[in-house]
Amino acid sequence: MTDSDWQERVKGLLKAELKRRGVSYKQLAEKLKEIGIDETDRNIANKLARGGFSAVFMIQCLEAIGCQTVHLTA
């Protein structure tokens, strides 16, 4: 797999967790703000469209939406 493939996979994992919980980018921005992370829904949309966000950002998002586990296989 190429780096681009990995980015798509990670992007898909985060988007799936958001969808599973019915969390929009605007709601995610609000939840991130509650834990002290300042992101706009536009910044979040751009990061997810790019797919090249940091592991720190991903963990912050997962924490904000209350995700305790992530399954790497479909």
C-alpha positions in Angstrom: 0.0 0.0 0.0 1.1 3.5 -0.7 1.0 6.5 1.7 -2.1 7.7 -0.2 -3.8 4.3 0.4 -3.1 4.6 4.1 -4.4 8.2 4.2 -7.6 7.0 2.5 -7.9 4.2 5.0 -7.4 6.5 8.0 -9.8 9.1 6.6 -12.4 6.4 6.1 -12.0 5.1 9.7 -12.6 8.5 11.2 -15.5 9.4 8.8 -17.1 6.0 9.6 -16.9 6.7 13.4 -18.5 10.1 12.9 -21.2 8.6 10.7 -21.8 5.7 13.1 -22.5 8.3 15.9 -24.4 10.8 13.7 -21.9 13.5 14.4 -21.5 16.3 11.8 -18.3 18.3 11.3 -20.0 21.3 13.1 -20.9 19.0 16.1 -17.4 17.6 16.1 -16.0 21.2 16.2 -18.2 21.8 19.3 -17.2 18.6 21.0 -13.5 19.3 20.3 -14.0 22.8 21.8 -15.3 21.1 25.0 -12.0 19.3 25.4 -9.9 22.5 24.7 -9.2 21.9 21.0 -10.0 24.9 18.7 -11.1 23.7 15.3 -13.8 25.0 12.9 -16.1 22.7 10.9 -14.4 24.1 7.8 -10.9 23.1 9.1 -12.2 19.6 10.0 -13.8 19.2 6.5 -10.5 20.3 4.9 -8.4 17.9 7.0 -10.7 15.0 6.3 -10.8 15.8 2.6 -7.0 15.8 2.5 -6.7 12.7 4.7 -3.2 13.7 5.8 -4.0 14.7 9.3 -2.0 13.8 12.4 -2.5 10.9 14.7 -3.0 13.5 17.5 -5.9 15.1 15.6 -7.5 11.6 15.0 -7.2 10.7 18.7 -8.6 14.1 19.7 -11.6 13.5 17.4 -12.2 10.0 18.7 -11.9 11.2 22.3 -14.3 14.0 21.6 -17.0 11.7 20.2 -16.6 9.1 22.9 -15.0 6.4 20.8 -13.3 3.9 23.0 -12.3 1.3 20.4 -11.5 1.3 16.7 -11.7 -1.8 14.5 -9.1 -1.7 11.7 -10.8 -4.4 9.6 -14.2 -4.1 8.0 
